């Protein structure tokens, strides 16, 4: 199955690029699927996530303190969660590649009584999916088939991710 990294131009800007992953068996990238799945029941949370990603792209860059780091099972898998607003419970799992590049994946509601993503099947699936893509992306970066532009804002090279 072929998947591809896609730059989300509506939230990317001069400070950072926000990417997501297009899966060949789906109509939309992972982030758009996430938004579509939860917009009806969590409209404020989804709109807040979109606003925060736009702010990352156009104003701040991919600051580490915006994310709960080391959400994956391996220390170097780059999986993180965009911090949710206090009293809210929506998690978006991402890959934070650099201070200028983040890959938005999927996620879901994380009720406050759930301490670990492993305890929720939706969150567990989203994190495992991002860990899978992280391994492919890190390998491509190490081998040079995927690389950053000179200004470090754009991923270039082979954006196709084959399972």
matplotlib code that plots the C-alpha trace (Angstrom):
import matplotlib.pyplot as plt

x = [0.0, 1.3, 0.9, 2.3, 3.3, 1.2, 1.9, -1.2, -1.1, -4.0, -2.1, 1.5, 3.3, 6.6, 7.5, 6.7, 5.2, 2.5, 2.2, -0.2, -0.3, -2.5, -3.4, -4.1, -7.2, -8.7, -10.1, -8.4, -5.2, -5.1, -5.6, -8.7, -10.1, -9.6, -11.3, -14.2, -14.7, -14.9, -16.1, -19.8, -19.3, -16.2, -16.5, -14.7, -11.8, -11.3, -11.4, -8.9, -6.6, -6.8, -6.1, -3.1, -1.7, -2.2, -0.4, 2.5, 2.7, 2.5, 3.7, 5.6, 7.1, 7.0, 8.0, 8.6, 6.5, 3.3, 3.6, 3.6, 6.8, 7.7, 4.2, 5.3, 6.9, 10.4, 12.5, 13.3, 10.1, 9.2, 5.5, 4.0, 0.6, -0.5, -1.3, -5.0, -6.6, -7.2, -10.7, -10.8, -10.0, -9.1, -5.7, -4.0, -0.9, 1.9, 5.5, 7.6, 10.5, 12.2, 11.4, 10.0, 8.2, 5.5, 3.3, -0.2, -1.8, -5.0, -6.2, -9.4, -11.0, -9.0, -11.3, -9.5, -10.1, -7.9, -4.3, -2.6, -3.3, -2.8, -6.0, -8.2, -8.5, -8.9, -5.9, -3.8, -4.6, -3.6, -0.3, 0.7, -0.1, 2.2, 4.9, 4.7, 5.0, 7.7, 9.9, 9.5, 10.2, 13.2, 14.7, 14.1, 15.7, 18.7, 19.2, 18.7, 15.7, 13.7, 15.4, 14.7, 14.9, 17.7, 15.5, 14.4, 10.7, 9.8, 10.3, 11.7, 12.7, 10.6, 7.4, 5.9, 5.7, 5.4, 4.3]
y = [0.0, 3.4, 6.4, 9.9, 12.9, 15.9, 19.5, 21.2, 24.6, 26.0, 25.7, 25.9, 29.2, 31.0, 29.6, 25.9, 23.3, 21.1, 17.8, 14.9, 11.4, 10.5, 6.8, 5.3, 3.5, 6.7, 9.9, 12.4, 12.7, 11.4, 14.9, 15.6, 12.2, 13.0, 16.4, 14.9, 12.1, 14.4, 17.8, 17.1, 16.0, 18.2, 21.3, 23.6, 21.2, 20.6, 24.3, 25.0, 22.3, 23.8, 27.3, 26.0, 24.3, 27.5, 29.5, 27.0, 27.3, 31.1, 32.5, 30.3, 27.3, 23.8, 24.6, 21.6, 23.0, 22.8, 19.0, 16.2, 14.5, 10.8, 9.5, 6.5, 3.3, 4.0, 6.8, 8.0, 7.5, 11.2, 10.6, 13.4, 14.8, 18.3, 19.5, 19.8, 22.8, 22.4, 20.9, 19.5, 16.0, 15.9, 14.4, 14.8, 12.6, 14.0, 13.4, 16.4, 16.2, 19.6, 23.1, 23.8, 20.5, 18.5, 15.7, 15.7, 12.3, 11.3, 10.8, 11.1, 12.1, 11.1, 11.3, 12.5, 9.1, 7.4, 7.8, 6.1, 6.1, 2.3, 2.0, 3.4, 1.5, 4.6, 6.4, 3.2, 2.7, 6.4, 6.1, 2.8, 4.2, 7.2, 4.9, 2.9, 6.0, 7.4, 4.3, 4.7, 8.4, 8.2, 5.5, 7.7, 10.7, 8.6, 7.2, 10.6, 9.8, 12.3, 15.5, 19.1, 22.1, 24.6, 26.7, 23.6, 24.3, 21.8, 18.0, 17.1, 14.0, 10.8, 11.6, 8.2, 6.0, 2.3, -0.1]
z = [0.0, -0.9, 1.3, 0.8, 2.9, 2.0, 3.0, 4.5, 2.9, 4.9, 8.2, 7.0, 6.7, 6.9, 10.4, 9.9, 7.5, 8.7, 6.9, 7.1, 5.5, 2.6, 2.7, -0.7, 0.5, 1.9, 0.4, 2.8, 4.7, 8.3, 9.8, 7.7, 8.6, 12.3, 11.9, 9.9, 12.4, 15.5, 14.3, 15.0, 18.7, 19.5, 17.3, 19.7, 20.3, 16.5, 15.7, 18.5, 17.1, 13.6, 15.0, 17.0, 13.9, 11.9, 14.6, 14.5, 10.8, 10.6, 13.9, 16.3, 14.6, 16.0, 19.6, 21.8, 24.7, 22.5, 22.6, 25.0, 23.8, 23.8, 23.4, 21.4, 22.8, 21.5, 22.8, 19.3, 17.4, 17.4, 18.3, 20.4, 21.2, 20.6, 24.1, 24.6, 26.3, 30.0, 30.6, 27.1, 26.1, 22.4, 21.5, 18.1, 17.7, 15.5, 14.5, 15.4, 13.0, 13.6, 14.9, 11.4, 10.4, 12.1, 10.7, 11.9, 12.2, 14.0, 17.5, 19.4, 22.7, 25.8, 28.8, 32.0, 33.7, 31.1, 32.1, 29.2, 25.5, 25.6, 27.6, 24.7, 21.4, 19.3, 20.8, 20.7, 17.0, 16.3, 18.2, 16.6, 13.2, 13.8, 15.2, 12.0, 9.7, 11.9, 11.3, 7.5, 7.6, 9.9, 7.6, 4.5, 6.2, 7.3, 3.7, 2.1, 0.0, 2.0, 3.1, 4.1, 1.8, 2.4, 4.5, 6.5, 5.9, 3.2, 3.0, -0.4, -2.2, -2.2, -0.2, -0.9, 2.2, 1.3, 4.0]

ax = plt.figure().add_subplot(projection="3d")
ax.plot(x, y, z, "-o")
ax.set_aspect("equal")
plt.show()
